Amino acid sequence: MDRRQFTGGLLAGAASLPLGAGRAGAQGRGGTLNVIIQPEPPILVTALNQQQPTLTLGGKIYESLLKYAPDLKPMPGMARSWEISPDGLTYTFRLFPGITFHDGTPMTAQDVVFSCMTLLMETHPRARNTFRRVARAEAPDPLTVIFTLKEPFAPFLGSFDCTTAPIVPKHVYEGTDFRKNPMNDKAIGSGPFKLKEWVRGSHVHLVRHEGYYRKDEPHLDEIIYRVIPDAASRTLALENGTVQLAQWSDVEFYDVARLKARPNLAVTNAGYEYFAPLQWLEMNNRVAPLNDRRFRQAVMHALDREALAKRVYFGQARVATGPVASKTKFYDPNVRKYEYSLDKAKALLDEMGLKPGANGKRVEIKFLVPPYGESYQRSAEFYRQSFARVGIDLVLEATDMAGWASRIGNWDYQMTTNLLYQLGDPALGVSRTYVTSNIVKGILFSNTQGYSNPEVDRLFDEAASALDEKKRQELYTRVQQILVEDVPVAWTLEIEYPIIYDRSLKDVVTTAIGSHETFGAVTKS
């Protein structure tokens, strides 16, 4: 069955699908879970790609040392215990015995050291910002990992979820070109599910990892991630039970209220505590006129963000005030506010010398539309109409997921929409976007806009090393004040994404990363 046939079957209300889609497992053990994945990820290896669909699906394949409760307190992942030295410099993790990769090779402390200190340092924007602080990583025995930091780093223990520090097999990657390794298509991890089949444009089929180290997990036999490009078909698939789970922007925001009314479905906004997703307009600070702070401030004034939250996100969002989300530690609401004012936007553009021509246009800006669903397309249209009122001609450019990632990562753009995770602490999820050291070409979700301010670098560094909470708040307040003046990106909204699931499922949301979690504990009745 190809993608076109599958979508057609959904629209016709067909219940007969391949790969055990209609099978119901016994309570507590067995069964097939069908999940929407939209858009289709370009790769499944989370160490090499951190776009949301990759992390959602890859979280079942790859695991890390810790998990995080909804209050963000650490819980055992692959590490059964951990210790911190009194000086806050040495972290010792004890691994569970019997962990194996999907190819049958034992997973040891050496794989952890290699993943964190070699591979992720090259490929993962937020991991490299954490592990560059490590002076030494050791594996004194197969079940012990010791990290010794150069200086105290307060949120270090919050850096080990399966999306931030996925552990990959050293024997597969050592000495290779990580991004071109032929085994990337096999996606060999140590999580509760392993890759059986990927039919591009149709589905990704995961099956139970029989060698999984947690007793009686995973409960499910298999998970099938369905690629369903059409928004109406995705909603219908949830309503009729063809699929049992959707997350993030899989369902368009205008359909959420309708799905909440369905008796077979549960809807929750839990499971995003670790991420606190923050959306912004990303502007390439290297390119005129976006390299002028006044232009970026004008953009903030030209946007009616309250209207954006209501019309495009149907109340599933709140207006952002700056670089730190309101649900994240050290948030300070007392920063400069950019009210919606076309007059102020025009005055700033006039001050720059960007006078309107006979046709009313001051400047043309190319906008790369992220291929993540209708809400991003609708947002782009909203921005285009908003900026036209002040003489900015926004030209929308379409691309696919891989193309968008490549162009943003390689700085080949003027403006786009981006959304990043906060990860519970500004040192983990915020600083990576603004510090000079994270301007690294080819790595998505780093400081791709090219903003650089030595004072911001200093404040982020001091705040990350300070152990006193009051001192950290003072430093983060100051850095928020500076960034809101400089506007390296135009913060728009804090998005309240839903997780929508069939009531036959249990333990879908068990941690602060929700649908990104391993799903080893999920059961289907």
Secondary structure, DSSP 8 states (H G I E B T S, - for coil): --HHHHHHHHHTT----STTTT---BTTB--EEEEE-SS--S-S-TTT---HHHHHHHTTT---SEEE-TT--EEESSEEEEEE-TTS-EEEEEE-TT-B-TTS-B--HHHHHHIIIIIHHHH-HHHHHHHTTEEEEEEEETTEEEEEESS--TTGGG--STTTS----HHHHTTS-GGG-GGGGG----SSEEEEEEETTTEEEEEE-TT-SSTT---SSEEEEE----HHHHHHHHHTTSS-EE-TTSS-GGGHHHHHT-TTEEEE--S-TTT--EEEEEE-TTSTTTTSHHHHHHHHHH--HHHHHHHTSTTSEEE--SSS-TTSTT----S------HHHHHHHHHHHT----TTS--EEEEEE--SS-HHHHHHHHHHHHHHHTTTEEEEEE---HHHHHHHHHTT--SEEEEEE--TTSHHHHTGGGT-GGG--TT-TTSSTT----HHHHHHHHHHHH---HHHHHHHHHHHHHHHHHH-SEEEEEEE---EEEETTEESS--STTGGGS--TT-EE-
